[in-house]
Amino acid sequence: MEQETALSFIPSPKIDATPMLIKALFEKICEYTGFSADGIICSSVTEELIFRIIRAFKPRMTAVIGDRDDCVRALSANNCVFSVQNSPDEPLPEDTELVFIDVFSDRYKMGIPPEQLYSLSDKCSRAGARLVVIADRRYLPDEPFIPTGSSIIIMSFPESCPQTAPKVSFAFCPDADTAAMLRQNAPENIVDSSVLYALAHTDIQTLSFNRQRIIRERHYLTECLNNIEIKVSPSQTDRLRFTSPHISPAALRKRGIILPEPEDNAYIIQIKSHGSDHSLVAALTMELESKISGNFMEKDPGSDSSTDSTYNLMRSLPL
């Protein structure tokens, strides 16, 4: 066969997935991520890649950091010994050879920062274990995590798209021997030909633009909310989590803003367009300012500074 076979995308014989489309898909993934094709292994779903990793390395002990049910299912199906941990800060169990971490565990709902993943990667290397980072949802840090050595990352392509949009899962490892082990005895991947065609014709420039737009908007919203003393959790995704004892969803609805139900006394919002996000900030600013002005009026009925202070607060917001 030609070079396309080395790309390790093994389509079902039931579909007409031509080598040209497969090659085009890999070129798109490489262009978007900067990864080399030699280290990429594709599949239709993340769970199949997890199974393949476990079968390739047959670890004596595996640590699963986070709440990935698909990891637990795959390890149980292969009769592997494993330990589920809540934090990357916990010590690895003795004889650990494989470590899975989900960047969106319960403890890190807004995503684990890349610097913490690099620290965990070093920790695994010192312990003689391979790290597998699962970032198959909308993981959009300022600077992407690039695996080193024998560590592996599992992602989706494209990453920043609606859940219903066509996508594939892929694993990348910079180590040639590790990537070769993952390719051995690879099962068939059933991928619909229309999905393969759509992905092979993905506009990378639009994907890259959308990614940068979300990152810029995340910084904008974080700065704006911090300016009006709303506490914002660090985020590596297209969502923001913030808390404030002064937020009233009912009052915001009157200003045309609908917030989701709070989780653990915090609100999680989807990052949208600049105009929509500015409307949210403006409504929150006016609502909080009205409460501050109301409290001030109770203490000093002669004061009439509400309008001026609201105007000054709005002028201070970054555009």
C-alpha positions in Angstrom: 0.0 0.0 0.0 1.0 3.7 -0.2 2.0 6.0 2.6 -1.7 6.4 3.7 -1.6 3.0 5.5 1.0 4.3 7.9 -1.4 6.9 9.1 -3.3 4.2 11.0 -6.8 5.2 10.1 -8.4 1.8 9.4 -11.9 2.3 7.9 -14.6 -0.4 7.8 -14.7 -2.3 4.5 -18.4 -1.6 4.5 -17.8 2.1 3.5 -16.0 3.8 0.6 -13.4 5.6 2.7 -10.9 6.3 0.0 -7.2 6.8 0.7 -7.4 10.3 -0.7 -10.0 11.3 2.0 -8.1 9.6 4.7 -4.9 11.4 3.7 -6.8 14.7 3.6 -8.2 14.2 7.0 -4.8 13.6 8.5 -3.4 16.6 6.8 -6.2 18.7 8.3 -5.5 17.4 11.8 -1.7 18.0 11.4 -2.4 21.6 10.1 -4.7 22.4 13.0 -2.7 20.8 15.9 0.9 21.0 14.6 1.3 17.3 15.3 3.2 15.0 12.9 1.2 12.4 11.0 3.5 9.6 12.1 2.3 9.9 15.7 -1.4 10.2 15.0 -3.9 7.3 15.4 -7.6 7.9 14.6 -10.8 6.3 15.6 -14.5 7.0 15.5 -14.8 7.2 19.3 -12.5 7.9 22.3 -13.4 4.7 24.1 -11.9 2.6 21.3 -8.6 4.5 21.6 -8.6 3.9 25.4 -9.1 0.1 24.8 -6.3 0.1 22.2 -3.9 1.8 24.6 -4.7 -0.7 27.4 -4.3 -3.7 25.1 -1.0 -2.4 23.7 0.8 -1.8 27.0 -0.9 -4.3 29.3 -0.1 -2.3 32.4 0.4 -4.0 35.8 -1.2 -1.0 37.6 -3.1 1.9 36.2 -4.1 5.2 37.8 -7.3 6.9 36.6 -7.4 10.6 37.6 -10.9 11.9 37.3 -14.3 10.3 36.7 -13.9 8.7 33.3 -16.4 5.8 33.1 -15.0 4.6 29.8 -11.5 4.2 31.3 -12.9 2.1 34.1 -15.0 0.0 31.7 -12.0 -0.6 29.5 -9.7 -1.5 32.4 -12.3 -3.8 33.9 -12.9 -5.6 30.5 -9.2 -6.3 30.2 -8.9 -7.6 33.8 -6.5 -4.8 34.7 -5.7 -3.6 38.2 -6.4 0.1 38.6 -6.9 2.8 41.2 -9.3 5.8 40.8 -7.8 9.1 42.1 -9.4 12.5 42.6 -6.4 14.7 42.0 -3.1 14.7 40.0 -1.4 15.8 43.3 -2.0 12.4 44.9 0.9 10.0 44.9 0.8 7.3 42.2 0.2 3.7 43.4 3.2 1.4 43.5 4.1 -0.3 40.1 2.0 2.2 38.1 2.7 1.9 34.4 -0.2 3.8 32.9 -1.9 7.0 34.1 -5.1 8.3 32.5 -6.2 11.9 33.4 -9.4 13.6 32.2 -8.8 17.4 31.9 -12.5 17.9 32.9 -12.7 16.0 36.1 -15.2 17.0 38.9 -12.4 18.9 40.6 -11.4 20.7 37.4 -14.7 21.5 35.7 -13.1 24.4 33.8 -10.2 22.3 32.7 -6.7 21.5 34.1 -4.1 24.1 33.2 -1.4 22.8 30.8 1.4 23.6 33.3 -0.2 21.2 35.7 -0.3 18.5 33.0 3.4 19.1 32.2 4.1 18.7 35.9 2.2 15.4 36.0 4.0 14.2 32.8 7.3 14.7 34.6 6.0 12.9 37.6 4.9 9.9 35.5 8.3 9.9 33.7 10.2 9.7 37.0 7.9 6.8 38.1 8.4 5.0 34.7 4.7 5.4 33.8 3.1 6.6 30.6 0.7 9.5 30.8 -2.5 9.6 28.8 -4.3 13.0 28.7 -7.9 12.8 27.6 -9.0 16.2 26.2 -11.7 15.0 23.9 -14.1 17.9 24.7 -13.7 21.7 24.2 -10.3 22.0 25.9 -9.1 25.5 24.7 -6.2 26.7 26.9 -4.2 29.8 25.9 -1.4 27.6 24.9 -2.1 23.9 24.0 -0.6 21.0 25.9 2.0 19.2 23.7 2.8 15.7 24.9 6.5 14.8 25.3 8.3 11.5 25.4 6.0 8.5 25.6 3.0 10.5 26.9 -0.2 10.5 24.8 -3.0 12.9 24.3 -6.5 12.0 23.1 -8.5 14.7 21.4 -11.4 15.3 19.1 -11.3 16.8 15.6 -12.6 19.4 15.3 -12.6 20.3 19.0 -14.5 23.6 18.9 -17.8 22.6 17.2 -21.3 21.8 18.3 -21.8 18.3 19.9 -23.9 17.3 16.9 -21.3 18.2 14.3 -19.3 15.4 12.6 -16.0 14.6 14.4 -13.5 11.8 15.1 -11.3 11.0 18.0 -7.5 10.7 17.7 -4.5 10.0 19.8 -1.1 11.5 19.4 2.3 10.4 20.8 5.6 12.0 19.7 7.4 8.7 20.5 7.6 6.6 17.3 7.9 3.3 19.2 4.8 4.1 21.3 2.8 5.1 18.3 3.8 1.9 16.5 2.6 -0.2 19.4 -0.8 1.5 19.2 -1.0 0.7 15.5 -0.5 -3.1 16.0 -3.6 -5.3 15.7 -5.8 -2.2 15.4 -9.5 -3.1 15.1 -11.7 -1.7 12.3 -13.1 1.8 12.9 -16.6 2.2 11.6 -16.8 5.8 10.3 -19.6 7.0 8.1 -18.3 8.0 4.7 -20.2 11.4 4.9 -18.5 12.2 8.2 -15.1 11.3 6.7 -15.8 13.5 3.7 -17.0 16.5 5.9 -13.9 16.3 8.1 -11.5 16.0 5.1 -12.9 19.3 3.8 -12.8 21.2 7.2 -11.8 24.8 6.9 -8.8 25.0 9.3 -8.7 28.8 9.0 -12.2 29.1 10.4 -11.5 26.6 13.2 -8.3 28.5 14.2 -10.2 31.8 14.1 -13.0 30.4 16.3 -10.5 29.0 18.8 -8.7 32.4 19.1 -12.1 34.2 19.3 -13.2 32.1 22.3 -9.8 32.6 24.1 -10.0 36.4 23.6 -13.6 36.5 24.7 -12.8 34.4 27.8 -10.1 37.0 28.8 -12.5 39.9 28.1 -15.2 38.4 30.3 -12.9 37.4 33.1 -11.4 41.0 33.2 -14.9 42.6 33.1 -16.3 40.4 35.8 -13.3 40.9 38.0 -13.7 44.7 37.5 -17.1 44.5 39.2 -15.8 42.2 41.9 -17.4 39.0 40.7 -15.2 36.0 41.4 -14.3 34.0 38.3 -12.7 30.6 38.3 -9.7 30.1 35.9 -11.0 28.4 32.7 -9.4 26.4 29.9 -12.5 25.9 28.0 -15.4 27.8 26.3 -17.3 28.3 29.6 -16.8 30.5 32.6 -17.7 29.8 36.2 -18.4 32.7 38.5 -19.9 33.4 41.9 -21.3 36.5 43.7 -23.7 36.7 46.6 -25.3 39.8 45.0 -26.5 38.1 41.7 -30.2 37.8 41.3 -31.3 35.7 38.3 -34.9 37.1 38.6 -33.6 40.7 38.5 -31.3 39.8 35.5 -34.2 38.3 33.6 -35.9 41.7 33.7 -32.8 43.1 32.0 -33.1 40.4 29.3 -30.4 38.1 30.7 -31.2 34.5 31.5 -28.6 32.6 33.7 -28.5 28.8 34.0 -29.4 27.2 37.3 -26.4 27.6 39.7 -24.2 24.6 40.5 -22.7 24.6 44.0 -23.7 28.3 44.3 -21.8 29.1 41.1 -23.0 30.1 37.6 -21.5 28.4 34.5 -22.1 30.3 31.3 -21.2 29.5 27.7 -18.9 32.0 26.0 -20.7 33.6 23.1 -20.1 36.5 20.7 -18.6 39.8 22.0 -22.0 41.6 21.7 -23.8 39.0 23.8 -21.1 38.8 26.4 -21.0 42.6 26.7 -24.8 42.6 27.2 -24.3 40.2 30.1 -21.5 42.3 31.7 -23.6 45.5 31.3 -26.7 43.9 32.9 -24.6 42.5 35.8 -22.9 45.9 36.3 -26.2 47.8 36.4 -27.8 45.2 38.7 -24.9 45.2 41.2 -24.7 49.0 40.9 -28.4 49.3 41.7 -27.9 47.3 44.8 -24.9 49.3 45.9 -26.8 52.5 45.2 -29.8 51.2 47.1 -27.7 50.5 50.1 -26.1 53.9 49.8 -29.4 55.6 49.6 -30.6 53.9 52.8 -27.6 55.3 54.6 -27.6 58.8 52.9 -31.1 59.6 51.4 -29.7 62.9 50.1 -27.3 61.3 47.7 -28.1 61.0 44.0 -25.0 59.4 42.6 -26.4 56.2 41.2 -26.5 57.3 37.5 -23.0 58.8 37.6 -21.4 55.8 39.3 -23.1 53.4 36.9 -21.8 55.4 33.9 -18.3 55.5 35.4 -18.4 51.7 35.9 -19.5 51.1 32.3 -16.8 53.4 31.0 -14.2 51.3 32.9 -15.2 48.1 31.0 -12.7 46.9 28.3 -14.3 47.0 24.9 
